[in-house]
Amino acid sequence: MKKGNRYGTHRVIEPKGVLPQPANKIDNNMDEIYDNEILIDVQTLNIDSASFTDIYARAEGNSEKIAEIMMEIVATQGKHRNPWTGSGGMLLGTVEKIGDALLGKTDLKVGDKIATLVSLSLTPLRIDKIKEIRHEVDQVDIDGKAILFESGIYAKIPSDMPEKLALSALDVAGAPAQTAKLVKPGDTVLIIGAGGKSGMLCCYEARKRAGITGKVIGITHSQKSTERLEKLGFCNHVFSADATQPVSVLEKIEELTNGELCDITINNVNIPDTEMTSILCTKDTGIVYFFSMATSFTKAALGAEGVGSDVTMLIGNGYTKGHAEITLQELRESEELRKIFTELYA
């Protein structure tokens, strides 16, 4: 086997010298793998919410057009990096082959079912056939192959829950795990996009970490998601609002916090132009965590400057130590959360 680079630069075709994620094109030839790669037989692609929402809109909801767009992305780039959002997703598959240099260095074996915890925007991918597109959960079943680099992280699919349930939660594992790190007892936490997949997980974790002296506020986008979140009971307050309208949302948050605003705001939405809502609703000494891949960090930085806000803004790193374990444990701890995730995603 040919020797590969730990970070996968040996697969980069253009431009040379960059890492696979920002590369315009990478090698997705699966006939021969490098000595430090893992070949995966892919079952399901879990497209990230911002990316799938964008593709769905461009295809006007037509499944054949969605498939055409996805096939074209992979044919052009050798990976699934949405050219309009820059984001990818992750995958579920079975380990087919392990490079010689990794034998004895990984706990994986051929036949293991895994979810990759690195973005499709850097993962060499070949799609042979798109079998089913599930619009409501951003998942696409395919026949295809993918490569996990030596530096790539993954989670073995647990035996105590369905594959699709684990996949849906692991797709957004960074958000609740970062919430666990950021939220302290007594904090007032605002979660924008609280009725979605990552939002519900973050609400649970925020409630757990803020404790009885804290406060969790959830903003949803529809009456249906509002009712769902209220039923879960993780939030002190839940309301539906247009998060692209910062002033009206701020007025509501001022009312709910007696003008004190929030210590931490976690943005989970899949649409653009919600940066200023997150910033205005957060105290000067507070933290805004932009998990959303629809975030414009230019708008966030210049917008905060424009309103004189001294918030600390964090980029939504999808990885933090223990993120897979923390997220799957939430589904084990909360029967209500697991039931809703099973109904919606499994």
VMD Tcl script that draws the C-alpha trace (Angstrom):
set ca {
  {0.00 0.00 0.00}
  {1.11 3.56 -0.69}
  {1.98 5.70 2.31}
  {-0.55 8.40 3.13}
  {-0.49 11.65 5.08}
  {-2.23 11.65 8.48}
  {-4.55 14.50 7.47}
  {-5.29 13.22 3.98}
  {-3.30 15.72 1.91}
  {-2.24 12.85 -0.36}
  {-5.82 12.85 -1.71}
  {-5.83 16.56 -2.61}
  {-5.82 17.20 -6.36}
  {-6.38 20.97 -6.49}
  {-5.01 23.23 -5.18}
  {-1.91 21.40 -4.00}
  {-0.67 22.05 -0.48}
  {-4.06 22.56 1.19}
  {-5.99 20.24 3.48}
  {-8.90 18.18 2.10}
  {-11.66 20.39 3.51}
  {-10.81 23.64 1.68}
  {-9.59 21.77 -1.42}
  {-11.60 22.27 -4.60}
  {-11.10 18.67 -5.69}
  {-9.89 15.51 -4.00}
  {-9.21 11.99 -5.24}
  {-12.19 9.70 -4.62}
  {-10.76 6.62 -6.34}
  {-11.61 3.70 -4.05}
  {-9.94 0.92 -6.07}
  {-6.79 1.24 -3.96}
  {-6.52 2.73 -0.48}
  {-3.47 4.21 1.22}
  {-1.83 2.51 4.19}
  {-3.40 4.84 6.77}
  {-6.95 4.95 5.42}
  {-10.17 3.13 6.29}
  {-12.48 2.19 3.43}
  {-16.18 2.43 4.30}
  {-19.13 0.89 2.51}
  {-21.63 3.74 2.84}
  {-25.27 3.20 3.73}
  {-26.58 6.67 4.60}
  {-25.46 10.27 4.20}
  {-26.71 12.63 6.88}
  {-26.49 16.00 5.12}
  {-26.06 18.91 7.51}
  {-29.21 20.96 7.96}
  {-27.98 24.20 6.38}
  {-26.69 22.31 3.32}
  {-29.79 20.18 2.82}
  {-32.12 23.16 3.28}
  {-30.17 24.99 0.58}
  {-30.16 22.05 -1.85}
  {-33.85 21.38 -1.22}
  {-34.68 25.00 -2.06}
  {-32.56 24.96 -5.24}
  {-34.29 21.74 -6.33}
  {-37.70 23.17 -5.40}
  {-38.29 20.05 -3.33}
  {-37.96 17.69 -6.29}
  {-36.16 14.49 -5.28}
  {-34.72 13.84 -8.74}
  {-33.23 17.33 -8.82}
  {-31.85 16.91 -5.30}
  {-30.17 13.69 -6.45}
  {-28.76 15.44 -9.54}
  {-27.31 18.27 -7.46}
  {-25.70 15.86 -5.00}
  {-24.24 13.66 -7.74}
  {-22.83 16.75 -9.49}
  {-21.22 18.01 -6.26}
  {-19.44 14.69 -5.72}
  {-18.49 14.30 -9.38}
  {-16.93 17.78 -9.38}
  {-15.18 17.73 -6.01}
  {-14.72 14.07 -5.07}
  {-16.56 14.85 -1.80}
  {-19.89 16.31 -0.72}
  {-19.14 19.93 0.12}
  {-22.10 22.15 -0.70}
  {-20.58 24.89 -2.92}
  {-23.10 27.47 -1.66}
  {-22.92 26.82 2.10}
  {-19.47 25.21 2.30}
  {-20.81 22.54 4.67}
  {-21.20 18.78 4.40}
  {-22.64 16.37 6.94}
  {-21.54 12.90 7.99}
  {-22.21 9.27 7.12}
  {-23.22 5.84 8.35}
  {-21.49 2.80 6.94}
  {-19.61 -0.45 7.44}
  {-15.84 -0.82 7.66}
  {-14.76 -2.67 4.52}
  {-10.97 -2.43 4.65}
  {-8.30 -1.08 7.01}
  {-4.92 0.17 5.81}
  {-1.81 -1.75 6.87}
  {-0.38 1.13 8.93}
  {-3.53 1.23 11.10}
  {-3.65 -2.45 11.95}
  {-3.21 -2.76 15.70}
  {-3.60 1.01 16.13}
  {-7.37 1.23 15.81}
  {-10.16 -0.48 17.71}
  {-12.06 -0.95 14.46}
  {-12.35 -4.21 12.58}
  {-13.83 -5.12 9.23}
  {-17.60 -5.34 9.54}
  {-17.99 -2.71 12.25}
  {-20.90 -0.29 11.71}
  {-19.73 3.29 12.32}
  {-20.80 6.90 11.98}
  {-18.02 9.23 10.88}
  {-17.70 12.32 13.04}
  {-15.81 14.35 10.45}
  {-17.48 16.43 7.76}
  {-18.43 15.15 4.33}
  {-16.83 18.38 3.12}
  {-13.42 16.71 3.57}
  {-14.32 13.03 3.13}
  {-13.44 11.29 -0.17}
  {-16.79 9.97 -1.37}
  {-18.08 8.02 -4.33}
  {-21.82 7.74 -4.93}
  {-22.82 4.83 -7.16}
  {-26.56 5.16 -6.64}
  {-28.94 7.34 -4.64}
  {-31.59 4.97 -3.31}
  {-33.84 7.12 -1.13}
  {-34.03 10.77 -0.06}
  {-35.76 11.47 3.25}
  {-36.42 15.21 3.10}
  {-37.84 15.48 6.58}
  {-34.65 14.25 8.30}
  {-31.94 15.40 5.82}
  {-30.86 11.80 5.19}
  {-29.99 10.13 1.88}
  {-29.54 6.38 1.48}
  {-26.93 5.47 -1.14}
  {-24.74 2.77 -2.58}
  {-21.21 4.12 -2.39}
  {-17.81 4.21 -0.74}
  {-15.94 6.67 1.44}
  {-12.52 7.09 3.03}
  {-11.80 7.91 6.66}
  {-8.35 9.43 7.13}
  {-6.00 8.49 9.96}
  {-6.88 11.72 11.78}
  {-10.61 11.14 11.29}
  {-12.86 10.49 14.26}
  {-15.82 8.13 14.38}
  {-18.29 6.46 16.70}
  {-19.28 2.82 16.68}
  {-23.03 2.47 16.42}
  {-24.27 1.41 19.87}
  {-26.23 -1.80 20.28}
  {-28.93 -0.28 22.50}
  {-30.55 1.99 19.91}
  {-31.50 1.91 16.20}
  {-28.83 2.95 13.70}
  {-30.80 5.88 12.27}
  {-31.56 7.17 15.78}
  {-27.87 7.15 16.72}
  {-26.92 8.73 13.37}
  {-29.37 11.61 13.77}
  {-27.99 12.46 17.21}
  {-24.32 12.00 16.34}
  {-24.73 14.35 13.37}
  {-25.07 17.27 15.80}
  {-23.08 15.88 18.73}
  {-20.87 18.96 18.95}
  {-23.74 21.23 19.97}
  {-24.99 19.54 23.17}
  {-21.44 18.63 24.19}
  {-20.30 22.24 23.84}
  {-23.40 23.27 25.76}
  {-22.30 20.97 28.57}
  {-18.93 22.73 28.64}
  {-20.28 26.28 28.50}
  {-23.33 26.33 30.77}
  {-22.85 26.81 34.53}
  {-25.33 26.58 37.40}
  {-27.52 29.68 37.52}
  {-26.95 30.73 33.89}
  {-29.71 32.14 31.73}
  {-29.42 30.30 28.41}
  {-31.10 31.22 25.13}
  {-31.33 28.55 22.45}
  {-32.30 29.74 18.97}
  {-33.65 26.96 16.77}
  {-34.61 25.11 19.94}
  {-37.23 22.90 18.33}
  {-34.86 21.21 15.89}
  {-32.56 18.24 16.29}
  {-29.54 19.99 17.81}
  {-31.81 22.48 19.58}
  {-33.70 19.87 21.59}
  {-30.46 18.18 22.65}
  {-29.02 21.56 23.70}
  {-32.16 22.40 25.69}
  {-31.86 19.15 27.62}
  {-28.17 19.70 28.35}
  {-28.68 23.38 29.26}
  {-31.45 22.47 31.72}
  {-29.22 19.82 33.25}
  {-26.21 22.16 33.63}
  {-28.00 25.40 34.58}
  {-29.94 23.67 37.33}
  {-32.91 24.96 39.29}
  {-31.29 28.38 39.74}
  {-30.81 28.82 35.99}
  {-33.21 29.62 33.19}
  {-33.52 28.10 29.71}
  {-35.35 29.98 26.96}
  {-36.14 28.32 23.64}
  {-36.99 30.09 20.38}
  {-38.73 27.96 17.78}
  {-39.89 28.69 14.23}
  {-43.34 27.08 14.16}
  {-46.31 26.28 16.34}
  {-45.64 22.55 15.92}
  {-42.06 22.77 17.19}
  {-43.20 25.10 19.99}
  {-45.72 22.54 21.21}
  {-43.16 19.75 20.93}
  {-40.60 21.64 23.00}
  {-43.15 22.71 25.61}
  {-44.16 19.07 25.99}
  {-40.55 18.07 26.65}
  {-40.41 20.50 29.58}
  {-36.72 21.39 29.31}
  {-37.29 25.14 28.95}
  {-38.64 27.71 31.38}
  {-39.99 29.69 28.43}
  {-40.68 28.71 24.83}
  {-41.92 31.02 22.09}
  {-42.10 31.07 18.31}
  {-40.38 33.94 16.51}
  {-38.58 34.97 13.34}
  {-34.93 34.91 14.39}
  {-34.00 37.14 11.45}
  {-35.85 40.01 13.21}
  {-33.47 40.95 16.06}
  {-35.33 43.90 17.58}
  {-38.65 42.12 18.13}
  {-36.90 39.07 19.58}
  {-34.78 41.28 21.84}
  {-37.92 42.92 23.24}
  {-39.31 39.52 24.18}
  {-36.02 38.42 25.79}
  {-35.85 41.67 27.77}
  {-39.34 40.92 29.05}
  {-38.47 37.35 30.07}
  {-35.19 38.31 31.77}
  {-36.28 41.60 33.36}
  {-33.87 43.39 31.05}
  {-30.82 41.38 32.16}
  {-30.49 39.42 28.88}
  {-28.78 36.04 28.57}
  {-25.46 34.69 29.80}
  {-25.17 32.24 26.91}
  {-26.87 32.10 23.52}
  {-26.64 28.99 21.37}
  {-27.59 29.42 17.71}
  {-28.75 26.20 15.99}
  {-30.73 27.56 13.04}
  {-30.29 26.46 9.42}
  {-31.02 29.82 7.78}
  {-28.87 32.97 7.37}
  {-29.25 36.41 8.99}
  {-29.78 35.40 12.62}
  {-26.43 36.67 13.84}
  {-27.66 39.97 15.32}
  {-30.53 38.33 17.20}
  {-27.97 36.13 18.95}
  {-25.71 39.07 19.77}
  {-28.36 41.55 20.95}
  {-29.97 39.04 23.30}
  {-26.67 38.29 25.06}
  {-25.06 40.24 27.90}
  {-21.84 42.14 27.19}
  {-20.02 39.64 29.40}
  {-21.81 36.70 27.80}
  {-21.04 34.06 25.18}
  {-22.62 33.43 21.80}
  {-22.02 29.95 20.41}
  {-22.74 29.81 16.66}
  {-23.29 26.13 15.95}
  {-25.23 26.99 12.79}
  {-23.36 26.47 9.52}
  {-25.55 29.21 8.02}
  {-23.69 31.78 10.13}
  {-21.77 34.60 8.44}
  {-18.91 35.35 10.76}
  {-18.33 38.64 8.92}
  {-21.89 39.70 9.76}
  {-21.42 38.54 13.35}
  {-18.11 40.31 13.93}
  {-18.99 43.58 12.21}
  {-22.53 43.50 13.57}
  {-21.34 43.17 17.16}
  {-18.95 46.05 16.59}
  {-21.74 48.13 15.12}
  {-23.96 47.86 18.19}
  {-21.11 48.11 20.70}
  {-21.50 44.58 22.01}
  {-18.58 42.96 23.85}
  {-19.88 39.40 23.70}
  {-17.47 36.51 23.25}
  {-18.33 34.68 20.02}
  {-17.43 31.04 19.48}
  {-17.31 29.21 16.16}
  {-19.40 26.05 16.16}
  {-16.70 23.42 16.35}
  {-18.47 20.13 15.71}
  {-15.92 18.31 17.84}
  {-15.13 18.40 21.51}
  {-13.79 15.56 23.65}
  {-16.50 13.11 24.60}
  {-19.11 14.66 22.32}
  {-20.44 11.37 20.98}
  {-20.72 9.83 24.44}
  {-22.43 12.91 25.91}
  {-24.99 13.08 23.12}
  {-25.91 9.39 23.07}
  {-26.17 9.45 26.86}
  {-28.85 12.15 26.60}
  {-31.02 9.74 24.63}
  {-30.46 7.12 27.31}
  {-31.22 9.49 30.20}
  {-34.37 11.11 28.79}
  {-37.18 8.79 27.77}
  {-39.16 11.75 26.39}
  {-36.27 12.96 24.23}
  {-35.56 9.48 22.90}
  {-39.24 8.98 22.05}
  {-39.40 12.18 20.01}
  {-36.10 11.46 18.23}
  {-37.31 7.96 17.42}
  {-40.58 9.31 15.99}
  {-38.88 12.04 13.95}
  {-35.60 10.51 12.82}
  {-35.55 6.73 13.28}
}
mol new
graphics top color blue
foreach p $ca { graphics top sphere $p radius 0.5 }
foreach p [lrange $ca 0 end-1] q [lrange $ca 1 end] { graphics top cylinder $p $q radius 0.2 }
display resetview
